[in-house]
Amino acid sequence: MAEAAGRAGPDAPVPTCPDWLVRDLVRHTGGVHRWATGIVGGPRTQPWDVDLDDVVGSWPDDADLVDWFRAGHLALVATLEAADPALDCWTFLRAPSPLAMWARRQAHETTVHRVDAERATGESSPVDPPLAADGVDELLTCFVTRRGGRLRADPARTLRVAATDAPGGWQVRIGPDGVETRVASGRPAAGDLPADDDCLVKGPAADLYLALWNRRGLDGLVVDGDGEVLALFLDRVRVRWS
């Protein structure tokens, strides 16, 4: 991400984040890294509900922006590596442990925004299938199942998501009161839409990852059944910093 941001320059538009320039993208991600470091390193057991301005204190100028980002990332990685596996700190997604949640969340925070930075240069590099499948899992089993989300349907509809190049399959039931996601093991078999699903989207894990995180279109993915169910998902699921 740092290399892409340096190539693009701070004033380059970020196509996948239409309101942002590269400067905004790098500041955001570097600020989130410092926020996460403060929670894990504290450790903080209560929500740290602050603006990034309060976390960062003083934003770097453009000449120092990439170095500032690298320093924050290094501090985050060092803090995660040094943390006790039995660490007790505040979390906001389900995970085997608080440390696992923060390591996973920051891995995908950085990966998705790396893609954003690369798109500002007109180039992109691949996302490894296991990492991509894990990012799909985080989105479908942790983010969209939280209370208060906008993803709702009445009557209920069911979306199945399947990775073709990595273990990963998910059945997402979208109801009037919330979302439930069931995880399926193994890879999808060839065939038609399963009888208990309204829509199936399948393809390479990296393509699913970027499409479901709103970083690419649906080209190259197979969509069977009622495509309006997938359209509903993509319209209502927009994970943002708040």
PASEBA-1860 file (N, C-alpha, C; in nm, 3 decimals):
! residues 242
1> MAEAAGRA> 0.083/-0.120/0.000/0.000/0.000/0.000/0.086/0.125/0.000 ~ 0.192/0.124/0.082/0.281/0.240/0.087/0.347/0.266/-0.048 ~ 0.390/0.159/-0.114/0.454/0.174/-0.244/0.357/0.232/-0.346 ~ 0.233/0.182/-0.346/0.133/0.232/-0.441/0.101/0.379/-0.412 ~ 0.087/0.413/-0.286/0.057/0.551/-0.250/0.170/0.644/-0.293 ~ 0.294/0.598/-0.276/0.407/0.679/-0.319/0.409/0.700/-0.469 ~ 0.374/0.597/-0.546/0.370/0.610/-0.692/0.258/0.703/-0.737 ~ 0.144/0.690/-0.673/0.028/0.769/-0.716/0.042/0.915/-0.680
9> GPDAPVPT> 0.096/0.944/-0.563/0.104/1.081/-0.515/-0.019/1.117/-0.433 ~ -0.006/1.210/-0.338/-0.114/1.239/-0.244/-0.239/1.299/-0.306 ~ -0.226/1.363/-0.422/-0.342/1.429/-0.483/-0.415/1.343/-0.584 ~ -0.372/1.217/-0.602/-0.439/1.129/-0.699/-0.575/1.087/-0.648 ~ -0.678/1.089/-0.734/-0.809/1.038/-0.693/-0.803/0.887/-0.670 ~ -0.890/0.838/-0.581/-0.901/0.695/-0.552/-1.033/0.647/-0.614 ~ -1.028/0.579/-0.728/-1.153/0.543/-0.798/-1.250/0.461/-0.715 ~ -1.198/0.375/-0.628/-1.286/0.288/-0.549/-1.338/0.358/-0.423
17> CPDWLVRD> -1.289/0.475/-0.393/-1.339/0.558/-0.282/-1.359/0.699/-0.340 ~ -1.470/0.723/-0.409/-1.485/0.843/-0.492/-1.466/0.975/-0.420 ~ -1.487/0.980/-0.290/-1.472/1.107/-0.217/-1.330/1.131/-0.167 ~ -1.240/1.037/-0.193/-1.107/1.044/-0.136/-1.000/1.066/-0.241 ~ -0.895/1.137/-0.200/-0.766/1.137/-0.268/-0.675/1.040/-0.193 ~ -0.561/1.008/-0.253/-0.468/0.916/-0.187/-0.430/0.968/-0.049 ~ -0.416/1.095/-0.033/-0.385/1.154/0.097/-0.488/1.110/0.202 ~ -0.616/1.117/0.166/-0.723/1.078/0.260/-0.717/0.929/0.291
25> LVRHTGGV> -0.690/0.849/0.189/-0.683/0.704/0.207/-0.571/0.665/0.302 ~ -0.454/0.722/0.281/-0.338/0.687/0.365/-0.357/0.738/0.507 ~ -0.411/0.858/0.521/-0.437/0.909/0.655/-0.538/0.821/0.729 ~ -0.644/0.784/0.659/-0.746/0.698/0.721/-0.684/0.567/0.769 ~ -0.613/0.498/0.680/-0.561/0.367/0.715/-0.454/0.378/0.823 ~ -0.367/0.477/0.812/-0.267/0.497/0.915/-0.329/0.532/1.049 ~ -0.438/0.608/1.047/-0.508/0.641/1.170/-0.573/0.519/1.232 ~ -0.635/0.435/1.149/-0.697/0.312/1.200/-0.591/0.220/1.259
33> HRWATGIV> -0.475/0.210/1.195/-0.367/0.129/1.251/-0.330/0.179/1.391 ~ -0.322/0.309/1.409/-0.285/0.365/1.539/-0.397/0.345/1.641 ~ -0.521/0.352/1.595/-0.637/0.325/1.683/-0.632/0.180/1.732 ~ -0.611/0.086/1.642/-0.604/-0.055/1.680/-0.485/-0.081/1.771 ~ -0.371/-0.018/1.743/-0.253/-0.034/1.827/-0.282/0.012/1.969 ~ -0.353/0.123/1.981/-0.387/0.175/2.113/-0.477/0.082/2.192 ~ -0.568/0.014/2.123/-0.660/-0.078/2.191/-0.588/-0.204/2.236 ~ -0.511/-0.263/2.146/-0.439/-0.386/2.179/-0.326/-0.359/2.277
41> GGPRTQPW> -0.252/-0.250/2.252/-0.135/-0.222/2.335/-0.168/-0.168/2.472 ~ -0.289/-0.110/2.489/-0.326/-0.053/2.617/-0.311/-0.147/2.735 ~ -0.381/-0.258/2.737/-0.496/-0.281/2.648/-0.618/-0.204/2.699 ~ -0.705/-0.166/2.606/-0.829/-0.097/2.642/-0.942/-0.199/2.644 ~ -1.013/-0.205/2.752/-1.122/-0.302/2.765/-1.258/-0.241/2.736 ~ -1.263/-0.109/2.715/-1.386/-0.041/2.679/-1.371/0.019/2.539 ~ -1.482/0.042/2.468/-1.471/0.102/2.334/-1.396/0.234/2.338 ~ -1.305/0.250/2.242/-1.231/0.376/2.229/-1.300/0.454/2.118
49> DVDLDDVV> -1.407/0.521/2.155/-1.494/0.588/2.058/-1.447/0.732/2.039 ~ -1.347/0.748/1.955/-1.287/0.880/1.933/-1.270/0.903/1.783 ~ -1.257/1.029/1.746/-1.222/1.063/1.609/-1.075/1.029/1.586 ~ -1.042/0.999/1.460/-0.902/0.972/1.429/-0.814/1.093/1.455 ~ -0.870/1.214/1.447/-0.791/1.333/1.482/-0.737/1.322/1.624 ~ -0.821/1.268/1.715/-0.779/1.256/1.854/-0.677/1.145/1.872 ~ -0.688/1.040/1.791/-0.592/0.930/1.799/-0.455/0.975/1.748 ~ -0.455/1.041/1.632/-0.329/1.077/1.565/-0.263/1.196/1.631
57> GSWPDDAD> -0.341/1.296/1.666/-0.286/1.417/1.727/-0.246/1.519/1.623 ~ -0.147/1.490/1.544/-0.098/1.581/1.441/-0.076/1.503/1.312 ~ -0.146/1.540/1.207/-0.134/1.469/1.080/-0.005/1.508/1.009 ~ 0.057/1.415/0.939/0.181/1.446/0.868/0.155/1.531/0.744 ~ 0.257/1.603/0.701/0.243/1.673/0.573/0.268/1.573/0.460 ~ 0.244/1.616/0.337/0.251/1.523/0.225/0.389/1.459/0.209 ~ 0.494/1.535/0.238/0.629/1.482/0.219/0.658/1.366/0.314 ~ 0.592/1.366/0.430/0.619/1.264/0.531/0.510/1.157/0.537
65> LVDWFRAG> 0.409/1.167/0.450/0.290/1.084/0.463/0.320/0.935/0.455 ~ 0.396/0.891/0.355/0.420/0.749/0.338/0.507/0.695/0.451 ~ 0.608/0.770/0.492/0.693/0.725/0.604/0.609/0.715/0.732 ~ 0.520/0.810/0.753/0.430/0.808/0.869/0.342/0.683/0.865 ~ 0.291/0.650/0.748/0.209/0.530/0.734/0.290/0.406/0.767 ~ 0.411/0.396/0.711/0.495/0.279/0.737/0.524/0.264/0.886 ~ 0.553/0.374/0.953/0.584/0.368/1.096/0.465/0.318/1.177 ~ 0.345/0.364/1.142/0.226/0.318/1.213/0.197/0.171/1.189
73> HLALVATL> 0.220/0.127/1.067/0.199/-0.014/1.036/0.298/-0.102/1.110 ~ 0.424/-0.062/1.112/0.525/-0.138/1.185/0.491/-0.147/1.334 ~ 0.443/-0.036/1.390/0.406/-0.036/1.532/0.287/-0.130/1.557 ~ 0.190/-0.131/1.465/0.076/-0.221/1.478/0.121/-0.367/1.476 ~ 0.203/-0.403/1.379/0.250/-0.542/1.368/0.329/-0.581/1.492 ~ 0.416/-0.493/1.538/0.495/-0.523/1.658/0.406/-0.542/1.779 ~ 0.302/-0.461/1.792/0.211/-0.472/1.905/0.133/-0.603/1.900 ~ 0.085/-0.640/1.782/0.013/-0.767/1.769/0.105/-0.886/1.798
81> EAADPALD> 0.228/-0.880/1.749/0.319/-0.992/1.771/0.358/-1.006/1.918 ~ 0.366/-0.893/1.989/0.410/-0.896/2.129/0.296/-0.925/2.226 ~ 0.173/-0.917/2.180/0.058/-0.931/2.269/0.046/-1.074/2.323 ~ 0.001/-1.085/2.446/-0.028/-1.214/2.508/-0.145/-1.279/2.433 ~ -0.134/-1.406/2.394/-0.247/-1.472/2.328/-0.375/-1.467/2.410 ~ -0.362/-1.454/2.542/-0.478/-1.447/2.630/-0.521/-1.303/2.656 ~ -0.475/-1.212/2.573/-0.507/-1.070/2.587/-0.658/-1.048/2.606 ~ -0.693/-0.960/2.699/-0.831/-0.917/2.719/-0.841/-0.771/2.678
89> CWTFLRAP> -0.912/-0.744/2.567/-0.934/-0.607/2.524/-1.069/-0.600/2.452 ~ -1.113/-0.478/2.427/-1.241/-0.457/2.361/-1.236/-0.506/2.216 ~ -1.345/-0.567/2.172/-1.359/-0.609/2.032/-1.498/-0.572/1.983 ~ -1.518/-0.580/1.852/-1.650/-0.551/1.798/-1.698/-0.655/1.696 ~ -1.618/-0.760/1.675/-1.659/-0.870/1.588/-1.630/-1.001/1.661 ~ -1.705/-1.105/1.624/-1.681/-1.236/1.683/-1.547/-1.292/1.634 ~ -1.478/-1.363/1.722/-1.348/-1.423/1.686/-1.310/-1.521/1.796 ~ -1.215/-1.613/1.769/-1.171/-1.706/1.873/-1.110/-1.636/1.994
97> SPLAMWAR> -1.052/-1.517/1.974/-0.992/-1.442/2.084/-0.987/-1.295/2.043 ~ -0.972/-1.204/2.140/-0.956/-1.063/2.104/-0.835/-1.039/2.013 ~ -0.724/-1.106/2.042/-0.605/-1.087/1.959/-0.631/-1.134/1.816 ~ -0.698/-1.248/1.801/-0.730/-1.298/1.668/-0.819/-1.200/1.592 ~ -0.916/-1.139/1.663/-1.004/-1.045/1.597/-0.928/-0.924/1.543 ~ -0.841/-0.868/1.625/-0.770/-0.748/1.581/-0.668/-0.778/1.472 ~ -0.600/-0.892/1.479/-0.506/-0.927/1.373/-0.580/-0.946/1.240 ~ -0.692/-1.017/1.244/-0.770/-1.042/1.122/-0.827/-0.911/1.067
105> RQAHETTV> -0.887/-0.830/1.154/-0.952/-0.707/1.108/-0.851/-0.612/1.045 ~ -0.734/-0.600/1.104/-0.634/-0.509/1.047/-0.570/-0.566/0.920 ~ -0.562/-0.699/0.910/-0.514/-0.758/0.785/-0.606/-0.720/0.669 ~ -0.737/-0.729/0.691/-0.829/-0.698/0.582/-0.849/-0.548/0.563 ~ -0.842/-0.472/0.670/-0.843/-0.325/0.656/-0.731/-0.283/0.562 ~ -0.614/-0.338/0.584/-0.497/-0.298/0.506/-0.504/-0.354/0.364 ~ -0.549/-0.478/0.349/-0.555/-0.538/0.216/-0.653/-0.465/0.126 ~ -0.772/-0.437/0.176/-0.872/-0.367/0.092/-0.822/-0.228/0.056
113> HRVDAERA> -0.762/-0.159/0.151/-0.714/-0.024/0.119/-0.585/-0.028/0.036 ~ -0.510/-0.137/0.042/-0.400/-0.154/-0.054/-0.454/-0.159/-0.195 ~ -0.564/-0.233/-0.213/-0.628/-0.237/-0.345/-0.671/-0.097/-0.387 ~ -0.727/-0.020/-0.295/-0.768/0.117/-0.326/-0.648/0.200/-0.372 ~ -0.537/0.189/-0.300/-0.418/0.265/-0.337/-0.365/0.224/-0.474 ~ -0.367/0.094/-0.502/-0.320/0.048/-0.632/-0.411/0.095/-0.744 ~ -0.541/0.099/-0.720/-0.632/0.146/-0.824/-0.605/0.292/-0.857 ~ -0.554/0.368/-0.762/-0.518/0.507/-0.788/-0.400/0.518/-0.884
121> TGESSPVD> -0.322/0.410/-0.897/-0.210/0.409/-0.991/-0.250/0.349/-1.125 ~ -0.371/0.291/-1.133/-0.415/0.222/-1.254/-0.367/0.079/-1.261 ~ -0.305/0.030/-1.155/-0.254/-0.107/-1.152/-0.318/-0.183/-1.036 ~ -0.297/-0.313/-1.032/-0.342/-0.393/-0.918/-0.259/-0.519/-0.909 ~ -0.245/-0.571/-0.789/-0.174/-0.697/-0.767/-0.272/-0.795/-0.704 ~ -0.247/-0.925/-0.718/-0.344/-1.025/-0.673/-0.354/-1.032/-0.521 ~ -0.469/-1.081/-0.476/-0.489/-1.115/-0.336/-0.485/-1.267/-0.327 ~ -0.404/-1.321/-0.239/-0.391/-1.466/-0.226/-0.526/-1.527/-0.193
129> PPLAADGV> -0.562/-1.640/-0.255/-0.694/-1.700/-0.230/-0.726/-1.729/-0.083 ~ -0.632/-1.784/-0.003/-0.669/-1.808/0.137/-0.701/-1.680/0.214 ~ -0.624/-1.574/0.189/-0.652/-1.446/0.254/-0.787/-1.392/0.207 ~ -0.812/-1.401/0.076/-0.938/-1.351/0.021/-1.057/-1.427/0.079 ~ -1.046/-1.559/0.087/-1.156/-1.638/0.142/-1.180/-1.602/0.289 ~ -1.074/-1.577/0.362/-1.090/-1.536/0.501/-1.160/-1.400/0.509 ~ -1.130/-1.311/0.415/-1.197/-1.181/0.414/-1.344/-1.191/0.381 ~ -1.380/-1.284/0.292/-1.521/-1.309/0.264/-1.589/-1.363/0.390
137> DELLTCFV> -1.521/-1.454/0.460/-1.577/-1.511/0.582/-1.599/-1.403/0.687 ~ -1.502/-1.313/0.704/-1.519/-1.206/0.803/-1.640/-1.121/0.769 ~ -1.655/-1.088/0.643/-1.768/-1.005/0.602/-1.901/-1.075/0.626 ~ -1.911/-1.202/0.584/-2.039/-1.272/0.585/-2.077/-1.328/0.722 ~ -1.979/-1.365/0.804/-2.013/-1.424/0.933/-2.002/-1.324/1.048 ~ -1.932/-1.215/1.029/-1.911/-1.119/1.138/-1.979/-0.984/1.113 ~ -1.949/-0.922/0.999/-2.003/-0.788/0.974/-2.153/-0.789/0.948 ~ -2.198/-0.868/0.850/-2.338/-0.856/0.809/-2.435/-0.915/0.910
145> TRRGGRLR> -2.385/-0.993/1.006/-2.473/-1.052/1.106/-2.486/-0.966/1.231 ~ -2.420/-0.852/1.235/-2.431/-0.764/1.352/-2.569/-0.700/1.358 ~ -2.610/-0.667/1.478/-2.735/-0.597/1.496/-2.725/-0.456/1.437 ~ -2.837/-0.407/1.389/-2.840/-0.270/1.340/-2.799/-0.252/1.196 ~ -2.767/-0.359/1.126/-2.730/-0.347/0.986/-2.849/-0.313/0.897 ~ -2.819/-0.272/0.775/-2.923/-0.233/0.681/-2.970/-0.347/0.592 ~ -2.902/-0.461/0.599/-2.936/-0.573/0.511/-3.056/-0.648/0.570 ~ -3.172/-0.630/0.509/-3.297/-0.690/0.554/-3.380/-0.727/0.431
153> ADPARTLR> -3.467/-0.828/0.447/-3.559/-0.867/0.340/-3.683/-0.929/0.402 ~ -3.798/-0.893/0.351/-3.925/-0.949/0.395/-4.015/-0.968/0.274 ~ -4.037/-1.094/0.229/-3.998/-1.220/0.294/-3.848/-1.244/0.287 ~ -3.803/-1.339/0.368/-3.661/-1.370/0.374/-3.610/-1.423/0.241 ~ -3.485/-1.390/0.211/-3.418/-1.440/0.090/-3.285/-1.501/0.131 ~ -3.236/-1.592/0.047/-3.112/-1.663/0.080/-3.012/-1.649/-0.033 ~ -2.891/-1.606/0.004/-2.779/-1.590/-0.090/-2.672/-1.690/-0.054 ~ -2.627/-1.770/-0.152/-2.514/-1.860/-0.130/-2.392/-1.804/-0.202
161> VAATDAPG> -2.280/-1.803/-0.131/-2.153/-1.755/-0.184/-2.054/-1.870/-0.179 ~ -1.984/-1.896/-0.290/-1.894/-2.010/-0.296/-1.766/-1.974/-0.367 ~ -1.653/-2.002/-0.303/-1.522/-1.983/-0.365/-1.484/-2.109/-0.443 ~ -1.432/-2.091/-0.562/-1.397/-2.204/-0.647/-1.251/-2.246/-0.637 ~ -1.168/-2.165/-0.574/-1.025/-2.196/-0.568/-0.971/-2.199/-0.426 ~ -1.058/-2.200/-0.328/-1.017/-2.207/-0.188/-1.135/-2.262/-0.109 ~ -1.108/-2.330/0.003/-1.220/-2.376/0.086/-1.302/-2.256/0.131 ~ -1.428/-2.256/0.101/-1.510/-2.144/0.142/-1.647/-2.149/0.079
169> GWQVRIGP> -1.750/-2.165/0.161/-1.887/-2.161/0.114/-1.975/-2.108/0.225 ~ -2.069/-2.020/0.190/-2.150/-1.955/0.290/-2.295/-1.945/0.241 ~ -2.389/-1.970/0.331/-2.530/-1.948/0.302/-2.577/-1.833/0.392 ~ -2.618/-1.725/0.328/-2.657/-1.603/0.398/-2.808/-1.589/0.390 ~ -2.875/-1.602/0.503/-3.020/-1.587/0.508/-3.052/-1.445/0.551 ~ -3.115/-1.369/0.464/-3.147/-1.229/0.488/-3.296/-1.221/0.523 ~ -3.326/-1.189/0.647/-3.464/-1.185/0.693/-3.508/-1.047/0.733 ~ -3.631/-1.033/0.778/-3.682/-0.901/0.818/-3.619/-0.848/0.946
177> DGVETRVA> -3.562/-0.938/1.027/-3.507/-0.896/1.156/-3.356/-0.907/1.163 ~ -3.293/-0.952/1.057/-3.148/-0.964/1.061/-3.096/-1.068/0.964 ~ -2.970/-1.101/0.978/-2.900/-1.191/0.887/-2.839/-1.305/0.966 ~ -2.853/-1.425/0.914/-2.786/-1.543/0.969/-2.701/-1.605/0.860 ~ -2.578/-1.640/0.894/-2.486/-1.699/0.797/-2.439/-1.835/0.846 ~ -2.451/-1.934/0.759/-2.400/-2.068/0.787/-2.281/-2.094/0.696 ~ -2.178/-2.157/0.751/-2.056/-2.185/0.678/-2.059/-2.330/0.629 ~ -2.024/-2.348/0.501/-2.015/-2.481/0.443/-1.868/-2.513/0.417
185> SGRPAAGD> -1.825/-2.633/0.445/-1.686/-2.671/0.423/-1.667/-2.719/0.280 ~ -1.540/-2.719/0.237/-1.508/-2.769/0.104/-1.536/-2.669/-0.006 ~ -1.520/-2.714/-0.130/-1.542/-2.630/-0.247/-1.674/-2.666/-0.313 ~ -1.735/-2.572/-0.384/-1.866/-2.601/-0.443/-1.856/-2.701/-0.557 ~ -1.952/-2.789/-0.563/-1.959/-2.881/-0.676/-2.026/-2.810/-0.793 ~ -1.994/-2.858/-0.913/-2.060/-2.803/-1.030/-2.207/-2.842/-1.026 ~ -2.292/-2.755/-1.078/-2.434/-2.788/-1.077/-2.519/-2.664/-1.070 ~ -2.647/-2.685/-1.057/-2.742/-2.576/-1.056/-2.753/-2.516/-0.916
193> LPADDDCL> -2.832/-2.410/-0.907/-2.859/-2.343/-0.781/-2.921/-2.442/-0.682 ~ -2.866/-2.453/-0.561/-2.927/-2.542/-0.462/-3.073/-2.505/-0.436 ~ -3.154/-2.605/-0.406/-3.298/-2.585/-0.396/-3.337/-2.488/-0.285 ~ -3.256/-2.479/-0.179/-3.294/-2.394/-0.066/-3.233/-2.254/-0.073 ~ -3.181/-2.215/-0.186/-3.122/-2.083/-0.202/-3.190/-2.006/-0.315 ~ -3.199/-1.874/-0.299/-3.258/-1.790/-0.402/-3.156/-1.745/-0.505 ~ -3.031/-1.732/-0.463/-2.926/-1.683/-0.554/-2.793/-1.745/-0.514 ~ -2.714/-1.779/-0.612/-2.579/-1.831/-0.591/-2.481/-1.743/-0.668
201> VKGPAADL> -2.376/-1.699/-0.599/-2.265/-1.633/-0.666/-2.139/-1.711/-0.634 ~ -2.064/-1.747/-0.739/-1.942/-1.824/-0.715/-1.833/-1.777/-0.810 ~ -1.710/-1.802/-0.768/-1.596/-1.764/-0.849/-1.470/-1.766/-0.766 ~ -1.358/-1.722/-0.821/-1.233/-1.717/-0.745/-1.248/-1.634/-0.619 ~ -1.182/-1.678/-0.512/-1.197/-1.612/-0.383/-1.162/-1.464/-0.389 ~ -1.055/-1.429/-0.463/-1.016/-1.289/-0.469/-1.121/-1.204/-0.538 ~ -1.186/-1.258/-0.641/-1.291/-1.183/-0.709/-1.413/-1.166/-0.619 ~ -1.449/-1.271/-0.545/-1.560/-1.259/-0.450/-1.527/-1.156/-0.342
209> YLALWNRR> -1.406/-1.163/-0.291/-1.361/-1.071/-0.186/-1.378/-0.926/-0.229 ~ -1.325/-0.893/-0.344/-1.329/-0.754/-0.389/-1.469/-0.712/-0.431 ~ -1.546/-0.803/-0.489/-1.683/-0.769/-0.528/-1.770/-0.743/-0.406 ~ -1.761/-0.830/-0.306/-1.847/-0.816/-0.189/-1.805/-0.699/-0.101 ~ -1.677/-0.660/-0.110/-1.631/-0.540/-0.040/-1.643/-0.416/-0.130 ~ -1.716/-0.428/-0.241/-1.745/-0.315/-0.329/-1.620/-0.256/-0.393 ~ -1.524/-0.343/-0.430/-1.401/-0.296/-0.494/-1.390/-0.341/-0.639 ~ -1.484/-0.416/-0.690/-1.486/-0.456/-0.830/-1.628/-0.492/-0.868
217> GLDGLVVD> -1.650/-0.507/-1.000/-1.779/-0.551/-1.048/-1.793/-0.702/-1.040 ~ -1.897/-0.753/-1.105/-1.927/-0.896/-1.099/-1.872/-0.974/-1.217 ~ -1.799/-0.907/-1.307/-1.746/-0.977/-1.422/-1.653/-1.089/-1.376 ~ -1.666/-1.206/-1.440/-1.587/-1.323/-1.404/-1.650/-1.409/-1.297 ~ -1.757/-1.362/-1.234/-1.829/-1.441/-1.135/-1.953/-1.503/-1.198 ~ -1.994/-1.618/-1.150/-2.115/-1.684/-1.196/-2.227/-1.651/-1.099 ~ -2.336/-1.598/-1.152/-2.452/-1.564/-1.070/-2.571/-1.644/-1.122 ~ -2.626/-1.732/-1.039/-2.742/-1.812/-1.075/-2.861/-1.773/-0.986
225> GDGEVLAL> -2.980/-1.788/-1.040/-3.099/-1.759/-0.962/-3.138/-1.613/-0.971 ~ -3.194/-1.562/-0.865/-3.247/-1.426/-0.861/-3.135/-1.328/-0.829 ~ -3.085/-1.261/-0.931/-2.976/-1.167/-0.913/-3.012/-1.048/-0.827 ~ -3.142/-1.023/-0.805/-3.183/-0.911/-0.720/-3.140/-0.933/-0.576 ~ -3.124/-1.058/-0.535/-3.079/-1.085/-0.399/-2.935/-1.038/-0.382 ~ -2.851/-1.067/-0.480/-2.713/-1.019/-0.476/-2.710/-0.867/-0.486 ~ -2.794/-0.810/-0.571/-2.800/-0.665/-0.584/-2.839/-0.600/-0.451 ~ -2.933/-0.662/-0.379/-2.972/-0.610/-0.248/-2.853/-0.610/-0.153
233> FLDRVRVR> -2.778/-0.721/-0.153/-2.661/-0.730/-0.066/-2.562/-0.618/-0.098 ~ -2.528/-0.601/-0.224/-2.427/-0.503/-0.262/-2.473/-0.361/-0.235 ~ -2.604/-0.338/-0.242/-2.657/-0.204/-0.215/-2.656/-0.172/-0.067 ~ -2.685/-0.272/0.016/-2.704/-0.245/0.159/-2.579/-0.264/0.242 ~ -2.481/-0.339/0.192/-2.362/-0.369/0.272/-2.250/-0.276/0.227 ~ -2.228/-0.175/0.306/-2.121/-0.078/0.280/-2.050/-0.053/0.413 ~ -1.942/-0.125/0.436/-1.871/-0.113/0.563/-1.786/0.013/0.559 ~ -1.811/0.102/0.655/-1.737/0.229/0.660/-1.686/0.253/0.801
241> WS> -1.581/0.337/0.808/-1.535/0.385/0.939/-1.638/0.484/0.990 ~ -1.674/0.475/1.118/-1.768/0.570/1.177/-1.725/0.601/1.319
END
